[in-house]
Amino acid sequence: MSLRPTIRNNKLLLTCLLRLTKFVAIRKDLGLLRTRQQGHSPETIREVMVGMREMYPDAGVREMIGLLFHEHDMAVSR
């Protein structure tokens, strides 16, 4: 049994983790926070969602998520 594939896999895993860590740091520096980081809950986005539903009655879930992000700077999950 050779250790080479295991070492190669560990290096690949470490490289991926370092890239992910860097990506998260860059996103945080740019102020691109996600739902929990922004402190959102269904109660905090309800008023905005009601108003947006009036403006865009035919918008689907994914479109509403995009609209919330671009029009109200709110990152929400599905």
C-alpha positions in Angstrom: 0.0 0.0 0.0 1.4 3.3 -1.1 1.1 6.5 0.9 1.5 8.7 -2.1 -2.2 9.0 -3.0 -3.0 9.8 0.6 -0.4 12.6 0.7 -1.6 13.9 -2.6 -5.2 13.9 -1.4 -4.2 15.7 1.8 -2.4 18.4 -0.2 -5.4 18.9 -2.5 -7.7 19.1 0.6 -5.4 21.7 2.2 -5.2 23.8 -1.0 -9.0 23.8 -1.3 -9.5 24.8 2.4 -7.0 27.6 2.0 -8.8 28.9 -1.1 -12.2 28.7 0.7 -10.8 30.5 3.7 -9.4 33.3 1.5 -12.8 33.5 -0.4 -14.6 33.9 2.9 -12.2 36.6 4.1 -12.6 38.5 0.8 -16.3 38.3 1.0 -16.3 39.6 4.5 -14.0 42.5 3.6 -16.4 43.5 0.8 -19.3 43.5 3.3 -21.0 40.6 1.6 -22.6 39.0 4.7 -25.0 36.1 4.5 -28.4 35.8 6.2 -27.3 34.8 9.7 -24.4 37.3 9.6 -26.9 40.1 8.8 -29.2 38.9 11.6 -32.2 38.2 9.4 -35.2 36.1 10.4 -38.6 35.7 8.8 -39.9 38.5 11.1 -37.2 41.0 10.0 -37.7 40.6 6.3 -41.5 40.2 6.3 -42.4 43.9 5.7 -39.9 44.1 2.8 -41.2 40.9 1.3 -44.9 42.1 1.5 -43.9 45.3 -0.4 -41.9 43.4 -2.9 -44.7 40.9 -3.5 -47.0 43.8 -4.4 -44.4 45.1 -6.9 -43.5 41.7 -8.3 -46.6 39.4 -7.9 -45.3 36.8 -10.5 -41.8 36.6 -9.2 -40.6 33.2 -8.1 -38.5 32.3 -5.1 -35.1 32.7 -6.8 -36.1 35.9 -8.4 -37.3 37.4 -5.1 -34.0 36.4 -3.5 -32.1 38.2 -6.2 -34.4 41.3 -5.9 -33.9 41.4 -2.1 -30.2 41.3 -2.6 -30.0 43.9 -5.3 -32.7 46.3 -4.2 -32.5 46.1 -0.4 -28.9 44.7 0.2 -30.5 41.7 2.1 -28.9 38.3 1.6 -31.5 35.7 2.4 -31.6 32.0 1.9 -34.4 30.0 0.4 
